[in-house]
Amino acid sequence: MTDNPAESVLDVTGLLCPLPVLKAGKRLSGMVPGSLLTVIASDPMTAIDMPHFCAEQGHTLLAQTVTDTRYSYVIRRA
């Protein structure tokens, strides 16, 4: 978690589907609208699940990056 309360980091490395999306949803529900959440994951299924989750829940997926076996998502809370 960063010093700015409007920004948060959630590391779900090692967790498999559906846990990364469920944990992201729980964290986002406790955040102020417009806040940013960066999710760091290792499950390749998040490349499908996270964009779908954002679209379904009305959140904005600002960035999606893959580096080796790490997946990173920056989400703006609806």
N, C-alpha and C positions, 0 to 999 in steps of 0.2 A: 504494500500500500504506500502511496506517495504522501507527501506533506499536504498536498492540495486535497481537501475533502471532496472535490468534484471529480477526482480521478482515483481509480482503484485498479489494482492488479490482482488477478486471480490465477494462481498456478494449479492446474489440474493435471499436471504431468503424471503419467502412470495410471490414470483412471480411464476406463473404457466406457463406450456408449452404453447407456444414455447419461452417465454421471456427469461428464463435462457440461452438457447443455443444462441439466437439472441444477447443477451448482451455479452456473452462470445466471440462470433465471432467478434463483434465490437471491444471489448477490444483487442483481439489477433491481429486484423488487424493493430492496431496502435503500436504494439510491434515489437522489433527487432527479426529476426529469431534466434531460440535457447533460447529465454527468457522463463521463467516459469510463468504460471498463475495458481493460486489456486482459484478454484470456490467453494463457499459454498452455498448450496441450501437446500430447504426444500421440494421441489416437488419430490415425488417418481418417476415420469416419467423421471427425469434426469438420473436415473440409466440405462435407455435404450437410451435416446436421446444423452447424452454426449459422450458415446463411439462411437455411430454411427456418430455423428458430427465430432469427431476427425478422424475417419477412412475416411470419405468422403472428408475432407479438408486437409488431410495429416499431421495433428498434431499428436503428440505422447501422449497418455494417460499414464502417469507414475504411477499414483496411483488413486485408487477409494476406498473410505472408507465410511461406514455407521455407525453412532452413534446415537441411538435413532431415532429422526426425522431429523437429519442433514446428508446431503450427501456432501462429499468433493472430489474434483477432482484436481489432479495436472497435468497440460497440458504443454508440451514443444511445443512452436510455430514452425511450419515448416519453 
